[in-house]
Amino acid sequence: MNHEAEQVLKHYSFVEPSIEFIRHNENITYKITTKSDNRSYLLRIHSPISDGFSGLQHTRDGLQSEMFFLQEIDRKSILKAQKPIVNQAGELVTAYISDQYGPTYATLLEWIDGSTLTQNEENIASIIFKLGESVASLHEFSQTLTSLKLHRPVYNASRIDEALKELWQGVNDGALNYDDYVVIEHVLSIVKEQIAELDARENAWGYVHADYQLGNIIVSEDTPSLIDFGLFGYGYYLFDLGSASSMLKPELRKTLLEGYASKTSFSFDDIRLIEGQIFMDIFISYVFFIKDPEKNGWIKDHAAQMCSTLCRDFLHGEEVYYSF
């Protein structure tokens, strides 16, 4: 796998750097470390392992928009973020011909030192409160960029409709049970009603990270940093709160919301709206895998469990925020 990185690094000013393969998922990622000053970088080759991961975020325009967003976060010191690095041509997105993948794009970011979030840290409550503050800061910053037309994914009612079409095909392919699809469709119809409510609000919509998971939170000196903006795009701010909440243990979720509320006008009355965004996030994530027979085996069982418990309770009007 290192050959792929070696091809890309010819476009950068490194002298015999060390190359460490990380993973191949939505991108191929490597840790690059220079011998001269021992500085590290994250190299991303934008060739997803499955077609389900492909999207606007992998196009040149999509990547340019992501790099611009990260540059602005760094330039204005909004958050500690991975600063983009230009290649020898002064470009933030490197286009090259891969021996294996053909025409391909790559980007290089500064490495952020620290450990991925485990939720077992000694000062975990403080870390999660700070994470809530960071999410609020990101959303506040995004309001300053709403006039820009960045080329990024959109997480809205239309995205739900697109996901339902893909999930219906999954039913036809045997990857999802029909009865569970009907429940999912019912849940998402309620989420679309909630979205109409959010559309009537001011400052409910903007740029969102959209991919909160433990591996995307780096902790250093009890301070969390967000990494991997690969799925960032347009969405409801509650979508981010839902994504961040669902990755955490239930007992930490209120602390996250308190951190967020300390810097915004967030109301705990919006818990049910967050629940809807969590369902939206989960069912959209099925689409990444549902067309891939080698990777979609878990969906049928997961959906059956969701539909018989959390979806059922949600449809009955019960609170499920702390049950995900």
N, C-alpha and C positions, 0 to 999 in steps of 0.2 A: 504493500500500500504506500510505502514511502516514495516510490517512484513518482506517484502523482504529485506529491508535495514538491519533489525536486524539480519537476517541470515548471510549476508555478513560481518557485523561488528564484528562477532565472530572471524574473521580471523585477526583483527587488535587490537591494544593495547589501546582501548578506554574504559573508565569507565563511563557508563551511559550517553553517549552523547545525545544531543537533535537531533531529526531527523525531517527535514522539506521536504516534497515531493515537487518537482518542476514541473516535467512534464514527460509524456511518449510519446516519439516520436521515433527517431532512437535509443534512449536508454531510460532507466528509470533513472531519475536523482533526487538526494537529496542533500540538504545542511546539512552537519553534523557539529555540534558545540560542542566543549568540554567544560565541566563545570569548569575544573581546571584552564585553562588559556584562555578560551573564544576564542580559535582559530577555524577557520572554514575551511571546506574542501568540495570538490565536489565529491560525490559518483556517479559513473556511472555503472549501470547494463546493460550489452550489450545484451538486448533482445528487438528488434525493434517491434513497434506496428503493422507494416505491413510488409509482405514479400518483398515488393518493396524496403525497406530500407536495407535489408540484403545484405551482400557482404563480400569481403575479409577483410574489416575493422573490422568485428566482430569476425574474427578467432583469435586464440591465436597468430599466427605469425603476423597477421595484428596489433593486439593490442600491442604486444611487440615492433614492429617497431614504432608505434606512441609514446609509452613511451620513447623509445630511442631518438627519434627526440626531444621530449620536454625536456628530460634530457640534451641533447646537447645544446639546446637554452639557458637553464638556466645556465649550466656550463660555457658557453662562454659569458654569459651576452649579448646575441644578442638582445633580447627583454625581456620585462617583460612577463613571461609566467607562466602557471600553472605547478608547479613542481610536478612530480609524487611521490607518497608516497608508500613505500614498506609495505607488510603485515608482520605478525609475522614470516613467513618463509623466509623473505627477498626477496620476489618476487613482481614484479611490476604488474603482472596480477594474479588475484585471481580466481581460479577455484573452483566451489562449486555446490552442487545439490540443485536447487531451488525446493521448494514444488510445485510451480505453473508451472515453465518453464523447469524443468529437469536440465541437465548439462548446466551450465551458467558461463560466465566470468564477472568479475567486475574489475574496476580500481578506484583508489582514487587519487585526485589531490588537490593541495593547492587552496584555494579560493582567488580570487582577488577582493578586495573591490572596490567599485565605483558604478556608475550608467550606465545603458546601454545607448548607443548613441541614442539621439532623433532628432538630427539636429536642435534643437531649443536652443542649448547652447549659452551662451553670446559670447563666443570666438570660434564659430563654424569654421570659416575659418582657424584659427590657428590649431584647432584640426584635421581638415581634411588634412591640409598640413602635419602635423606630421604623420597622418595615412599613407599618401603616402610614407613618408620616411620609416615608419615601414615595409611596404610591400616591398620596395626596399631592406631594410636590410635583410628581410627574404629570398628574392631571392638570394642576394649576398652570404648569409650564405649557402644556399642550394647547391651552386656551389662547396663548400668544401666537400660535402657528395656524389657527383655524382658517386663515385667509389663503394659506398655501395649498396648492393642489398636488399633494404627494401621491405617488403611484403605489398604493398599498392595499392589502386585503380589507374588505368591509364586513363588519360583523353586525348585520341588521336583519330585518324581517325577510329581505330577499335571500340572505344567506340561509335562513331557516328553510325557505321554500326549495332552494337548491339542495340542501342536505336531505330533505324529505324525498326528493326525486332519487337521490343516490341510495337512500335507505330502502326505498321501494324496490329498486333494482336488486338490492341485497336480499330482499324477500324472495324475489324471483330466482335468485342464484342459490338460495338455501342457506345464506349466511345470517339471516334474521327471521324469527318466527312472525307470521302474519299477525297473530293476536297482540304481540308486543309492539309491532309497528303501529297498530291502531291506538294503543295506549300512548306511545310516543307522539303520534300525530295530535292526540287530544291535549297532551301536556303542552306541546309547542304552540297549539292554537291559543292557549291561555297566555303563553309567553308573548305571543304577537300582540295580544290585547294589552299586556303590560308595556310592551314597546311603544304602542300608541300613546300610552300615558306618559312615558319618558320623553317622547317626541314633543309633547306639549310643554315640557319644562325647559327652563334656561340652564345652560351650562351642564347638561346631562350627557353630552356627546362630544367626542374629540378623539385624540390619538390615545390608544391603549397598548399596553405591553402584550396582553392576550395569551401569555404562555407562562403562567406562574407554576413552577414545580420546584421541589427542593434543590435539584441540581442547578437551577438558575438563580439561586440566592447564594452569594459568597459572603461569608462572615469573617471579618478581621477585626480584632480588638472590640468585640461585641457590637460591631456595626455591620449591618447587612447592605450588600450592594446587588443591584439587579444586573444580570447579564442575559445574553441571548435575546436580542430584539428581532429575531428572525421572523416571527409571526406578527410583529406589531402592525397596527393599522387603525382604521376608523372603527370606533365602537362606543358603547355606553360605558361610562366610568364604573357603573355597577357590574359590568362584565368582568373588569379587572378584580373588583372586590370579590366576586364570586369565584374566579379562578384562584386567587390567593387564598381565600377561605378554605376551599375544598382540598387544598394540599396540606392544610394544617390539622393537627389534632383538634377535636371539638373544643377542648378546654382552653385553647389559645385563640379561638376565633373572635371572641368578644374583645380581647386585647388588641387584635389587629384593627378592628373597627373603631376602638377607642383612640388608637394612634391616628387613624385616618380622620376621625371626627375632630381631633385636636387642631387640625389645620384646614378643615373645610366646614361646610354647613351640613354635613351628613346627618341624617336622622335615622335612628334605630327603627322607626316606623317602616323603613324601606326593606326590612328583612325579607319579606315575601318576594319583592322584586329581585333581590339578590338570588333567592332560590331559583327563580325563573331563569336568570342568567347562567346559573350553574348547570341547570338542565340543558340549556342551549349549548353551553360549552361542551358538555359530555357528549351530546348527540352529534354535534358537529365533528367531534374528535373521531367518532366511528367512521366517518367518511374517509379519513386518512388511510384506513386499513381495509375497508369492506370489500374493495375490488381485488385484494391480494389474497388468494387462497392460502398462501404460506403464512400470512400474518393476521387473518381475520377470525381464527378459530375461537378466540375468547369472547367475541362480540355477542354471540347468541346467548351464552350463559350469563354474561354481564347484564345484557338487556333484560333477560328474564328476571333476574334478581332485582334490578332497578324497578321494573314495571310492577312487580308483585309487592313491593314495599314502599319505597320513597315516592314513586309516581302515584301510587294508590293514595297515599296519605296526602300528597300535595293536591290531588284532585278533590279530596274531601275537605280541603281548606285547612288542614293541619300544618303546623310549623315543622319544617324538616331541615332547617339550616344547620342544626347541630348534629344531624343524623347522617349526613353524607360521609 
